[in-house]
Structures are given as structure tokens and as C-alpha cells.
Amino acid sequence: QVQLVESGGGLVQAGGSLRLSCVASGRTFSDRSMGWFRQAPGKEREFVAAIRWTGTSTIYVDSVKGRFTISRDNAKNTVYLQMNSLKPDDTALYYCAADSTLFGRSYPPREEDKYAYWGQGTQVTVSS
């Protein structure tokens, strides 16, 4: 079992920055790819970014490329999402998720059904 706890959300003006953190329990964190997803009011949850368990491969949704950076510190069982140049459209509840597969992928997945463990989310609100 993996438990995930997100933090770092808040209210920020457009153009500002936030860094989200997600701390995982359990001994398999370093063996799993990790992802960030978000859900805006009235919309479906969408993929934001993911990082392979090795930390050597990352992927992003087009709308955040060049603004967001996903990283991980396996010694701290933590994955981060650095968000710069925030826009009002980035307002959402942000979730981190842990891959259901250990070691098994050559790429970090973007599909929700590849993730077995989810946090409760942290709210990000960007004012214009």
C-alpha cells in the first residue's frame, strides 16, 4: 500500500509561482512512476505531468510545458511540481498519484487507469 499526502497549494496571482509536494508512505516509492493530475470545477480530471521511477524521463500536458517542472527525491519519498507563470486556467484541485506497476514501464504513464494510489488533493487558485 502507498499513501500520498499533497501540500503546497494556495492562492496566488497570475504570473506567480507555487511548488506542490507529495509525500509517499511505504517502501516502494522509488520503484514507481509518479504523476500529477488536476480537476477544475465542472471539468473532468486531467493529466498534468509524470516522472518515471528512475527520474530520467518526464512528460507534460502541452498547456503546462515550459512552465511546470516535475521532479522527485527518492531519499525523501517525495515528488514535486514546480509551477511558474501561473494562469487563472491553472486553478484546480491538484492530485498526485503512484503507478500501479513497479519498475515495469519504460515511460511514465499519462493515463489515469495506470495509477493505483491517489492523494486527497491540494487546491491551487490563481487570481487574475
C-alpha positions in Angstrom: 0.0 0.0 0.0 1.0 3.5 -0.7 -0.4 6.6 0.9 0.1 10.0 -0.6 -0.3 13.4 1.0 -0.1 16.6 -1.1 0.7 20.1 0.2 1.8 23.5 -1.1 -1.4 24.7 -2.7 -2.8 28.1 -2.1 -4.0 31.4 -3.6 -1.6 33.2 -6.0 -1.8 36.0 -8.5 -1.4 35.3 -12.2 2.2 35.2 -13.1 3.2 33.8 -9.7 4.7 30.5 -8.6 3.9 27.6 -6.3 5.6 24.4 -5.5 3.5 21.4 -4.7 4.9 18.5 -2.7 3.6 14.9 -2.4 5.0 12.7 0.3 4.5 8.9 0.0 4.5 6.3 2.7 5.8 2.8 2.1 9.0 1.3 0.8 8.1 1.2 -2.9 8.1 4.9 -3.8 11.4 4.8 -5.6 10.1 1.9 -7.7 7.1 3.6 -9.1 6.5 6.3 -11.7 4.6 9.3 -10.2 2.1 11.6 -11.7 0.3 14.9 -11.1 -3.3 15.4 -12.2 -5.8 18.3 -11.7 -9.5 18.8 -11.7 -11.1 22.2 -12.3 -14.7 22.9 -11.2 -17.1 21.4 -13.6 -14.4 19.6 -15.6 -13.0 16.1 -15.7 -9.7 15.3 -14.1 -6.8 15.8 -16.5 -3.2 14.7 -16.6 -0.6 17.3 -15.9 2.8 15.7 -15.6 4.6 12.4 -14.8 8.1 11.2 -13.9 9.5 7.8 -14.4 10.6 5.8 -11.3 14.2 6.4 -12.3 13.7 10.1 -12.6 15.2 10.1 -16.0 12.1 10.7 -18.0 9.3 13.2 -17.7 6.2 14.1 -19.7 3.8 17.1 -19.6 0.5 18.1 -20.9 1.0 20.7 -23.6 -0.7 23.5 -21.7 2.0 23.5 -18.9 5.1 22.7 -20.9 7.8 25.3 -20.2 6.0 26.5 -17.1 5.8 23.4 -14.8 8.5 21.0 -13.8 8.1 17.7 -12.1 10.9 16.2 -10.0 11.4 13.6 -7.3 13.6 13.0 -4.3 13.6 9.3 -3.7 15.5 9.7 -0.4 12.6 11.8 0.9 9.8 9.8 -0.7 8.6 13.0 -2.3 7.6 14.2 -5.7 7.3 17.9 -6.5 5.5 20.0 -9.1 7.1 23.5 -9.5 4.6 25.7 -11.2 5.7 29.0 -12.6 4.0 31.7 -14.7 0.6 30.6 -13.3 -2.5 31.4 -15.1 -6.2 31.5 -14.0 -6.8 28.4 -16.1 -4.4 26.5 -13.8 -7.0 26.9 -11.0 -7.9 23.3 -9.9 -7.6 20.7 -7.2 -4.2 19.0 -7.8 -3.7 15.3 -7.1 -0.6 13.2 -7.1 -0.7 9.6 -8.0 1.5 6.5 -7.8 1.8 4.0 -10.7 0.3 0.6 -10.1 3.4 -1.1 -11.7 6.8 -1.5 -10.1 9.8 -0.9 -12.4 7.7 -2.2 -15.3 7.4 0.8 -17.7 9.9 2.4 -20.0 7.9 5.6 -19.9 5.9 7.5 -17.2 2.2 7.0 -17.9 -0.3 9.7 -18.5 -3.4 7.5 -18.3 -5.4 7.6 -15.0 -6.0 3.9 -15.1 -2.3 3.2 -14.8 -2.2 4.8 -11.3 -3.4 2.8 -8.4 -2.8 5.2 -5.5 -4.1 8.8 -5.1 -3.8 11.6 -2.6 -6.6 13.8 -1.4 -5.5 16.8 -3.4 -4.3 20.3 -2.8 -6.2 23.4 -4.0 -4.5 25.8 -6.3 -6.3 29.1 -7.1 -4.8 31.6 -9.5 -6.4 35.1 -9.5 -6.3 37.4 -12.5 
